[in-house]
Amino acid sequence: MHAPYGQEQVQQEAMADLYERYWFIVLRTIHQHISSHEDAEDVLLDVFLAALESDVCSHLIEQQQVA
């Protein structure tokens, strides 16, 4: 589902903010299961891409914009 024109920039900024807030926590959790740093970074990107594509993430971004 694509955002209306103009909201896409806002959603990108909100997703960047979510990434900045949580990337280290997520990466640390991934490292508990994967010892290779390169593989862990790949999984980290997969996690955030999946979040970006999910409806749940869209809902979180909307909530963040209201706050």
C-alpha positions as CSV (number, residue, x, y, z in Angstrom):
1,M,0.0,0.0,0.0
2,H,1.5,3.3,-1.1
3,A,1.0,6.5,0.9
4,P,-0.6,9.6,-0.8
5,Y,1.9,12.0,-2.4
6,G,3.6,14.1,0.3
7,Q,3.1,11.5,3.1
8,E,5.7,9.3,1.6
9,Q,8.5,11.7,2.7
10,V,6.9,11.8,6.2
11,Q,6.8,8.0,6.3
12,Q,10.4,7.7,5.2
13,E,11.5,10.1,7.9
14,A,9.5,8.2,10.5
15,M,11.0,4.9,9.4
16,A,14.5,6.4,9.6
17,D,13.7,7.5,13.1
18,L,12.5,4.0,14.1
19,Y,15.7,2.6,12.6
20,E,17.9,5.1,14.5
21,R,16.1,4.3,17.8
22,Y,16.1,0.5,17.5
23,W,18.9,-0.8,15.1
24,F,21.4,-1.4,17.9
25,I,18.9,-3.3,20.1
26,V,17.8,-5.4,17.2
27,L,21.3,-6.1,16.0
28,R,22.4,-7.1,19.6
29,T,19.4,-9.5,19.7
30,I,20.4,-11.0,16.3
31,H,24.0,-11.4,17.5
32,Q,22.7,-13.7,20.2
33,H,21.8,-16.2,17.5
34,I,24.3,-15.3,14.7
35,S,28.0,-14.9,15.4
36,S,29.0,-13.4,12.0
37,H,28.7,-9.6,12.1
38,E,28.2,-9.5,8.3
39,D,25.4,-12.0,8.5
40,A,23.8,-10.2,11.5
41,E,23.8,-6.9,9.5
42,D,22.1,-8.7,6.6
43,V,19.4,-10.0,8.9
44,L,19.0,-6.6,10.5
45,L,18.3,-5.1,7.0
46,D,15.9,-7.9,6.3
47,V,14.1,-7.2,9.6
48,F,13.7,-3.5,8.8
49,L,12.7,-4.1,5.2
50,A,10.0,-6.5,6.4
51,A,8.8,-4.0,8.9
52,L,8.7,-1.3,6.3
53,E,6.5,-3.5,4.1
54,S,4.2,-4.5,6.9
55,D,0.9,-2.9,7.8
56,V,2.0,-3.0,11.5
57,C,4.9,-0.7,10.7
58,S,2.5,1.7,8.9
59,H,0.4,1.8,12.0
60,L,3.4,2.5,14.2
61,I,4.5,5.3,11.9
62,E,1.1,6.8,12.1
63,Q,1.1,6.7,15.9
64,Q,4.6,8.3,15.9
65,Q,3.4,11.1,13.7
66,V,0.6,11.9,16.2
67,A,2.9,11.8,19.2
